Amino acid sequence: MGGGKKEGLDEGERREVMEAFDRIAQNFHHTRRTPWPSLKEIGDCRGRRVLDLGAGTGRNARRIAEWGASVVVAADTSVEMLKVLRKNTNKERMERIHPVRCDALYLPFVPSSFDRVAFIATIHHIPKRENREVAMREVARVTADGGTVVATAWVLFQRRFLRQAPKLIMRKVRGGEVGDTYVSWGKDAQRFYHLFTLGELKGTVEASGLSIMKAYGERISSRVLPENWVVVAQKRG
Amino acid sequence: MKRRLLDILACPICKHHPLELRVFEEKEEIDEGILLCTGCGRWYPIIESIPHMLPDDLRDRKEDANFLLKWKRLIPDAVLKEGKP
């Protein structure tokens, strides 16, 4: 892991994701304020050190701080997102929230730094399977023994992508992976998504050495098909 | 950046810890400064109180150059001459 810059680690695409989020940061905050329901799976945060990986403008980090975490590291590659986070968070909560600009594949933390990791709606923005596996191993590395990780990702076969299904499956033939797509943010940005099957998200978590406690589909606005996969895992010492 | 973050910050590439901190501007927090990795010789800027801990391939040459230029007087020679990337 680490070091090897060439195979698998596609620079262009990861940079593209970072820059797309820089462009939409201002706007993003207005529509993405409520924390994800699955955040509560992270458990008791009082006095805990928590990493919010892919923090964006802070919808989850602020809630984690409210829940009494002693340290909340809000990590994101997009510095514009982190600036908006800081601007929209009151001073008292900012005492405990630490914004850090970093990449999920190269986490700048010592092993076992965190009791809890929220890896929410983030892994689906990482291009290439190998990169996603590296990121999950990094998450496992910085999690302390007995610590909890909540990972969520967008579902491949959900209502908004059903019409695209054949195209998503054919993606592989054209050099991508099954589930790769782009979702636009108005006219401002095209954001990369890799849509997951539940088996794939579970597989990525298991390959990192974390033990899965719970895995399910979460419905947000749909009545039938879930939009998010949620995996709750633990690091066993 | 608050000082106590240093307890858990490591180099994203070689994972060396602790990182050496030089402060250029500090009010309630460290507003501007630099984090030095004595393991691999990389450096990471703190800009507007946010530490930028990106791997080489996501860094921006122009931003890096501007930062070094701005704080030239306060940055150790070793970084200016041999600092990576």
Chai-1 contact restraints between the chains, C-beta under 6 A:
chainA,res_idxA,chainB,res_idxB,connection_type,confidence,min_distance_angstrom,max_distance_angstrom,comment,restraint_id
A,E11,B,D57,contact,1.0,0.0,6.0,A-B,restraint_1
A,R15,B,L58,contact,1.0,0.0,6.0,A-B,restraint_2
A,L82,B,I50,contact,1.0,0.0,6.0,A-B,restraint_3
A,H98,B,L5,contact,1.0,0.0,6.0,A-B,restraint_4
A,P99,B,I50,contact,1.0,0.0,6.0,A-B,restraint_5
A,V100,B,P51,contact,1.0,0.0,6.0,A-B,restraint_6
A,V100,B,M53,contact,1.0,0.0,6.0,A-B,restraint_7
A,R101,B,I50,contact,1.0,0.0,6.0,A-B,restraint_8
A,R101,B,H52,contact,1.0,0.0,6.0,A-B,restraint_9
A,C102,B,M53,contact,1.0,0.0,6.0,A-B,restraint_10
A,D103,B,L54,contact,1.0,0.0,6.0,A-B,restraint_11
A,D103,B,P55,contact,1.0,0.0,6.0,A-B,restraint_12
A,D103,B,L58,contact,1.0,0.0,6.0,A-B,restraint_13
A,Y106,B,P12,contact,1.0,0.0,6.0,A-B,restraint_14
A,Y106,B,P55,contact,1.0,0.0,6.0,A-B,restraint_15
A,P108,B,L9,contact,1.0,0.0,6.0,A-B,restraint_16
A,P108,B,A10,contact,1.0,0.0,6.0,A-B,restraint_17
A,P108,B,P12,contact,1.0,0.0,6.0,A-B,restraint_18
A,P108,B,M53,contact,1.0,0.0,6.0,A-B,restraint_19
A,F109,B,I8,contact,1.0,0.0,6.0,A-B,restraint_20
A,F109,B,A10,contact,1.0,0.0,6.0,A-B,restraint_21
A,V110,B,I8,contact,1.0,0.0,6.0,A-B,restraint_22
A,V110,B,A10,contact,1.0,0.0,6.0,A-B,restraint_23
A,V110,B,H17,contact,1.0,0.0,6.0,A-B,restraint_24
A,S113,B,I8,contact,1.0,0.0,6.0,A-B,restraint_25
